[in-house]
Amino acid sequence: MTATSDFHAESARGDGTIARFENAYADQRRRAQRAWLIGTVIFMIVFAFTAWIGDFFKVAQVTMPDGSREWRWIIPAGLPRLGEFIVKMIPSLSWDSLGADLANWFWRWKTWLVLLVETIQIAFMATALGVVGGFVLSFPAARNLSPNKWVLFLTRRYLEIARTVPELVWALIFVFCFSVGPMAGVMAIGLHTTGALGKLYSEVNENIDMRPLEGVKAAGGTWFDQIRYGAVPQVLPNIISYTLLRFEINVRASSIIGYVGAGGLGQEFRTAMSFQEYTDLSALFIIIFVTVMVIDYGSEKLRHRVIGMEARP
């Protein structure tokens, strides 16, 4: 009887534990569903408000094909204009005169090639400056590596300012200071790159294993020794990966930044837009696209070689 009573008591306690678990699970599930529902409603409200501020619901007068003016929702009214713009960018090509048509399409190829080389040089120089600045500042900007809180605060604020201001704004400032030319573009993109890479590098630094640094410190190493021998070997592959990605981004940025007189192909984009030379725009777009594609392929191969992926089966 005693054994039977103990068995029933254990069963009752087990059933009670299972019931409490199921109730707790059901309660947690209800809270999660409620939080998800509230978050979804808030997101939709913010999304709708942002769309309204961004004129996604705007109704304006548009010119119809017959020349009349009518009130229309701007999005469906503007989409055909996008197709019209794309059609204007497509040149007239035929098999019978393909060579002449291509020559007419890329009629300024010599000038564009010189400006393309200048664009790549701007991107390379700016990336080099940005990598040096971002790499040096990333260590005091990391919470686990900064010498003290004031260095951390000042370094992070500087990086925030550098990357918050767009490249075009920096370019306008440097064009005002140093006149038009590639140097303004290099300084503008380089400063923005410093802020962006400094942020990425610092986040990589915050995820490192601190034990090697503690070993260097125990052996009598200074803060710089800890960074050199404990942190840099761990973060180097990620730094190379981010650097190559940023170089690709800077090639695109340097092709546009000339729009404000900072060198590169951007001035040709500005000229083509001003004179409504749509086929020139498409030719410039193809040049930039092919250049970025080649750089991306080369960067991928170099990154794989650095991290040892090519040696894997």
C-alpha positions in Angstrom: 0.0 0.0 0.0 2.8 2.4 0.8 4.6 1.8 -2.5 1.3 2.3 -4.3 0.6 5.5 -2.5 4.1 6.8 -3.3 3.6 5.9 -6.9 0.3 7.8 -7.1 1.9 10.8 -5.3 4.8 10.8 -7.8 2.4 10.6 -10.7 0.3 13.5 -9.3 3.4 15.6 -8.8 4.5 14.8 -12.4 1.1 15.7 -13.8 1.3 19.0 -11.8 4.7 19.8 -13.2 3.6 19.1 -16.8 0.5 21.2 -16.3 2.6 24.1 -14.9 5.0 23.8 -17.9 2.1 23.8 -20.4 0.5 26.8 -18.7 3.8 28.7 -18.6 4.5 27.8 -22.3 1.0 28.9 -23.3 1.3 32.1 -21.4 4.7 32.9 -23.0 3.3 32.1 -26.4 0.4 34.5 -25.9 2.8 37.2 -24.8 5.0 36.6 -27.8 2.0 36.7 -30.2 0.8 39.9 -28.5 4.2 41.5 -28.8 4.5 40.4 -32.4 1.0 41.9 -33.2 1.9 45.2 -31.5 5.2 45.4 -33.3 3.5 44.7 -36.6 0.9 47.4 -36.1 3.6 49.9 -35.1 5.7 49.0 -38.1 2.7 49.4 -40.5 1.9 52.8 -39.0 5.4 54.0 -39.3 5.7 52.6 -42.8 2.5 54.3 -43.9 3.5 57.6 -42.3 6.9 57.4 -44.0 5.3 56.6 -47.3 3.0 59.6 -47.0 5.9 61.9 -46.1 7.8 60.5 -49.1 4.9 61.4 -51.5 4.1 57.8 -52.3 0.4 58.8 -52.0 0.8 62.0 -53.8 -1.8 63.0 -56.5 -0.6 65.6 -59.0 -1.4 66.9 -62.5 0.3 65.0 -65.3 0.4 65.5 -69.0 -1.6 62.9 -70.9 -0.6 61.5 -74.3 -3.1 63.8 -76.0 -1.6 66.9 -74.3 -4.3 67.4 -71.7 -3.6 67.8 -68.0 -5.4 65.5 -65.5 -5.0 64.6 -61.9 -3.4 61.2 -61.4 -1.8 59.2 -58.6 1.9 59.9 -59.2 3.3 56.3 -59.0 1.2 54.7 -61.8 1.5 58.0 -63.8 5.3 58.1 -63.4 6.2 54.5 -64.2 5.6 54.9 -67.9 8.1 57.8 -67.8 10.7 55.3 -66.5 10.1 53.1 -69.5 10.4 56.1 -71.8 13.7 57.1 -70.2 15.1 53.5 -70.6 14.0 53.5 -74.3 15.8 56.7 -74.9 19.0 55.2 -73.4 19.0 52.3 -75.8 20.9 53.2 -79.0 19.9 52.2 -82.5 21.9 49.0 -83.4 21.6 46.8 -86.5 23.6 43.9 -87.8 24.4 45.6 -91.1 26.1 48.6 -89.5 26.9 47.2 -86.0 30.5 48.4 -86.0 29.5 52.0 -87.0 26.6 52.0 -84.5 28.9 50.9 -81.6 31.5 53.5 -82.7 28.8 56.1 -82.6 27.5 54.9 -79.2 31.0 55.0 -77.6 32.1 58.0 -79.6 34.0 59.6 -76.7 35.7 56.3 -75.6 39.2 57.8 -75.5 38.1 60.6 -73.1 36.0 58.2 -71.1 38.9 55.8 -70.8 41.1 58.5 -69.4 38.4 59.6 -66.9 37.8 55.9 -66.0 41.5 55.5 -65.1 41.2 58.7 -63.0 38.1 57.4 -61.3 39.9 54.1 -60.3 42.8 56.1 -59.1 40.6 58.3 -56.9 38.9 55.2 -55.5 42.3 53.5 -54.9 43.8 56.5 -53.2 40.7 57.2 -51.1 40.5 53.6 -50.1 44.1 53.6 -49.0 43.6 56.7 -46.9 40.4 55.4 -45.4 41.9 52.0 -44.6 44.8 53.6 -42.7 42.5 56.0 -40.8 39.8 53.4 -40.1 42.4 50.7 -39.0 44.2 53.0 -36.6 41.0 54.4 -35.1 39.2 51.1 -34.9 41.2 49.9 -31.9 40.5 52.9 -29.6 36.9 52.8 -30.9 36.4 49.2 -29.7 34.9 48.9 -26.2 37.1 46.0 -25.3 40.4 47.6 -26.5 40.0 51.3 -25.9 42.5 52.7 -23.3 39.7 54.7 -21.5 36.2 55.9 -21.9 37.1 59.4 -23.1 39.2 58.0 -26.0 36.4 55.7 -26.8 33.8 58.5 -26.8 35.9 60.9 -28.9 37.0 58.3 -31.4 33.4 57.0 -32.0 32.1 60.6 -32.4 34.7 61.4 -35.0 33.9 58.2 -37.0 30.2 59.0 -36.8 30.7 62.5 -38.2 33.0 61.2 -40.9 30.6 58.6 -42.2 27.3 60.5 -41.5 28.1 63.3 -43.9 27.6 62.0 -47.5 30.6 61.9 -49.9 29.0 64.6 -52.1 28.8 67.0 -49.2 32.4 66.4 -48.3 33.3 66.9 -52.0 31.5 70.2 -52.1 33.4 71.3 -48.9 36.8 70.2 -50.3 36.0 71.7 -53.8 35.4 75.0 -52.0 38.7 74.7 -50.1 41.0 73.2 -52.8 39.2 74.0 -56.1 37.9 71.4 -58.6 39.9 68.3 -59.3 40.7 64.8 -58.2 42.2 65.8 -54.8 38.8 67.0 -53.5 37.3 63.6 -54.5 40.1 61.6 -52.9 39.7 63.6 -49.6 35.9 63.4 -49.6 35.7 59.6 -50.3 38.7 58.9 -48.1 37.2 60.7 -45.1 33.8 58.9 -45.5 35.7 55.6 -45.9 37.5 56.2 -42.7 34.3 56.6 -40.8 32.6 53.6 -42.5 35.6 51.2 -42.2 36.4 52.4 -38.7 33.0 51.3 -37.6 33.2 47.9 -39.3 36.7 47.3 -38.1 35.8 48.2 -34.5 32.9 45.7 -34.5 35.3 43.0 -35.6 37.7 44.0 -32.8 34.9 43.7 -30.3 34.4 40.0 -31.2 38.0 38.9 -30.8 39.3 36.4 -28.2 40.9 38.5 -25.4 43.1 35.7 -24.1 46.0 36.3 -26.5 46.0 40.0 -25.4 46.0 39.0 -21.7 49.0 36.7 -22.5 50.9 39.6 -24.1 50.1 41.9 -21.1 51.2 39.2 -18.6 54.5 39.0 -20.4 55.0 42.8 -19.9 53.7 44.1 -23.3 52.3 47.5 -23.7 48.9 48.4 -25.0 50.4 48.7 -28.5 52.0 45.3 -28.1 48.7 43.7 -27.2 47.1 45.2 -30.3 50.0 44.2 -32.6 50.4 40.7 -31.4 47.1 39.8 -29.9 44.4 41.6 -31.9 45.7 42.2 -35.4 46.3 38.6 -36.3 42.8 37.7 -35.4 41.0 40.5 -37.3 43.3 40.7 -40.4 41.2 38.4 -42.7 38.0 40.3 -42.0 39.8 43.6 -42.5 41.0 42.5 -45.9 37.5 41.4 -46.8 35.9 44.7 -45.7 38.6 46.7 -47.5 38.1 45.0 -50.8 34.3 45.5 -50.5 34.9 49.1 -49.7 37.2 49.6 -52.7 34.4 48.3 -55.0 31.9 50.8 -53.3 34.4 53.6 -53.7 34.7 53.0 -57.5 31.0 53.6 -57.8 31.2 56.6 -55.5 34.1 58.2 -57.4 32.3 57.8 -60.7 29.5 60.0 -59.3 31.4 62.4 -57.1 32.8 64.2 -60.2 29.3 65.5 -60.6 30.3 68.4 -58.3 33.7 68.9 -59.9 35.7 66.3 -57.9 37.2 64.5 -60.9 36.4 61.2 -62.6 33.6 60.1 -64.8 31.0 62.1 -62.8 31.6 65.2 -64.9 30.6 63.2 -68.0 27.4 62.1 -66.3 26.6 65.7 -65.5 27.3 66.8 -69.1 25.2 64.0 -70.6 22.3 64.8 -68.2 22.5 68.5 -69.0 22.4 68.0 -72.8 20.0 65.1 -72.5 22.4 62.7 -74.3 20.7 59.5 -73.1 22.8 57.1 -75.2 25.9 58.6 -73.6 24.4 57.9 -70.2 23.9 54.2 -71.1 27.4 54.0 -72.5 28.8 55.4 -69.3 26.7 53.1 -67.2 28.0 50.1 -69.2 31.6 51.2 -68.6 31.0 51.6 -64.9 29.2 48.2 -64.7 31.9 46.3 -66.5 34.6 48.0 -64.3 32.8 47.2 -61.1 32.2 43.6 -62.3 35.9 43.1 -63.0 36.9 44.6 -59.7 34.4 42.4 -57.9 35.7 39.3 -59.5 39.3 40.2 -58.8 38.5 41.1 -55.2 36.7 37.8 -54.7 39.7 35.8 -56.0 42.1 37.8 -53.8 39.9 37.4 -50.7 39.6 33.7 -51.2 43.4 33.4 -51.6 44.0 35.4 -48.4 41.6 33.3 -46.3 42.7 30.1 -47.8 39.5 29.0 -49.6 41.4 28.2 -52.9 43.3 25.5 -51.0 40.2 23.7 -49.9 38.8 20.8 -51.9 
